[in-house]
Amino acid sequence: MALADELSCLLGRRGWRSPPNCQPWQRDWLNQSGEEPLGVAMPASTAEVTQILKLCHQAQVPVVPQGGNTSLAGGSVLGESGGVIVSLSRMNRISSPDVESGTIEVEAGAVLANIHSGLEGSGFMLPMRLGSEGSAQVGGLISTNAGGSHAFRYGMMQDLVLGLEVVLADGQIWNGMRNVQKDNAGYQLRKLFCGSEGTLGVITKANLKLHPEPVQHVTACVSLPDFNSASRLATSLRREAGDFLTAVEFFSDFGLEMALAHIPTLRFPFSERAPHYLLIEVSSSSAKVPLEDILNDVIERAFDANLILDGVIATSLSKRAELWRLREEQPEGQRLAGPQLKHDISVSPGRLAVFLLEAEKICMSILPGVRINPFGHIADGNVHYNLSPPLGQQSFAGQEAEFASQLGELASEMGGSFAAEHGLGRTKVWLADRLRNPVERRLMTNLKSAIDSTRNLNPGTLTASLKLVRPVI
Ligand SMILES: Cc1cc2nc3c(=O)[nH]c(=O)nc-3n(C[C@H](O)[C@H](O)[C@H](O)COP(=O)(O)OP(=O)(O)OC[C@H]3O[C@@H](n4cnc5c(N)ncnc54)[C@H](O)[C@@H]3O)c2cc1C
């Protein structure tokens, strides 16, 4: 029997889609990549995932695991037609939290926002917050080792994963569903799957670490005259409110202008525009901490030092949500504004101002007039350094690779990364080949070969061109 027929028999009507009914899964979120699959498998259990992988392995047909398909690096769709997309969406069970231990067991297809709402009132939260949380799933978040706005305080996804269940390329199940922080019995296998972008196995279940749910938040937005002021204020916040600080997010006036122009429900909170803005949030799981005083103290001193032009503090939950949207709608505003180039850079927070200065010189030398929209997570030095073409133009004059290459080099020279939190996917593999040293590349090739020897899982993602590097024996 042909593979498509076998999978269709195995999974039934709810679990198998063939072309032309694969459209919602076929293209990536940016609609930049994605070839036609043989079909989309939607298993309802780990046993079904095992069967799918066994059949694909026997037939040597590539498998691409897919979560919410919000990847910004093109890793969740096929690079060549004919493979099978395995969507975990139907495996979305979320158990009750273990409140004694502060953990929760979830299936890989659980959507992050549903985990957040399920935890409401339990006294616990999963501190992973990002603009895509209404669609992104646990398996995708783990596989990309997602960061988001709270990462500087609570860590990235790898810091929240205690245990995993993973189906390997040949259908074997690795049951690593422990729920302890401390487990030094050998290599840290669970960490290996964090950030593996679907190239080592299909994650089917996870035990996640929870943190106490804050009972109070204070959220402020301030406008600033320049990025140096933003950087100095972020340093003061870390020093003086660090125990309670949960977010310090920055965005520029250009980003805000695009968001306000294309998303009419956004509200600008100040009387005048400014070059830069910071969204600041402090929170505590104790009602007794004088959070507002702590934040006001830092902000007042920043006013006195002329770091801040204006500021607002949210006085209600709806105002808090309004302020957050100003930051979270930055990617959507730029997407709606037209062509863009995305770069996901990190350098140490103290060097971010230098990076931005040098990066601007680079960009202007490559394409004078190119418009820069830096925004992101200032507290951990992660900037989404996105570009729009010069006014009146619709393209980057064929210089896309030059921007990525020179900005990536600058970040690397400064001890940072050209792929901070979105992963390599398919779109940045060439950059990794160029900017990562041969030993590092070889280690990755060897790992891939050891765990997926036939390279059936998500070929073309993460280590694609490393095929050319001979494994060290
Ligand atoms: C508006 C917007 C804002 C964003 N903000 C952030 C942000 O602040 N921080 C951040 O880190 N990212 C951000 N992202 C990127 C994206 O949301 C994250 O990378 C997210 O973790 C992807 O989850 P997903 O379920 O959509 O995965 P997908 O896009 O479906 O897949 C991503 C990768 O994981 C693999 N994968 C998916 N599920 C599994 C599984 N069960 N087993 C094995 N491999 C799997 C896929 O093969 C692919 O390589 C943003 C994206 C958007 C659109």
The ligand as a Gaussian input file, in Angstrom:
#p B3LYP/6-31G(d) Opt

LIG

0 1
 C        3.689000      37.649000      16.608000
 C        4.798000      36.722000      17.001000
 C        5.545000      36.994000      18.146000
 C        6.575000      36.126000      18.532000
 N        7.286000      36.424000      19.657000
 C        8.252000      35.584000      20.069000
 C        9.003000      35.870000      21.259000
 O        8.810000      36.883000      21.930000
 N        9.937000      34.968000      21.626000
 C       10.196000      33.821000      20.913000
 O       11.057000      33.040000      21.320000
 N        9.523000      33.558000      19.768000
 C        8.572000      34.395000      19.334000
 N        7.884000      34.122000      18.175000
 C        8.238000      32.923000      17.364000
 C        7.376000      31.663000      17.639000
 O        6.128000      31.988000      18.159000
 C        8.093000      30.722000      18.596000
 O        9.246000      30.236000      17.954000
 C        7.267000      29.525000      19.080000
 O        8.003000      28.841000      20.049000
 C        6.864000      28.550000      17.978000
 O        5.879000      27.667000      18.492000
 P        4.894000      26.897000      17.493000
 O        4.061000      25.951000      18.295000
 O        4.166000      27.848000      16.648000
 O        5.934000      26.050000      16.656000
 P        5.994000      25.838000      15.074000
 O        6.135000      27.143000      14.396000
 O        4.903000      24.968000      14.629000
 O        7.374000      25.039000      14.960000
 C        8.602000      25.621000      15.317000
 C        9.707000      24.551000      15.253000
 O        9.469000      23.554000      16.256000
 C        9.303000      22.257000      15.655000
 N        8.224000      21.596000      16.394000
 C        6.963000      22.036000      16.602000
 N        6.281000      21.170000      17.389000
 C        7.140000      20.154000      17.659000
 C        7.043000      18.948000      18.416000
 N        5.928000      18.614000      19.070000
 N        8.119000      18.131000      18.471000
 C        9.271000      18.445000      17.826000
 N        9.416000      19.567000      17.102000
 C        8.370000      20.418000      17.025000
 C        8.966000      22.515000      14.197000
 O        9.374000      21.432000      13.390000
 C        9.753000      23.798000      13.926000
 O       11.088000      23.486000      13.626000
 C        6.866000      34.976000      17.754000
 C        6.109000      34.706000      16.603000
 C        5.102000      35.559000      16.228000
 C        4.309000      35.228000      14.998000

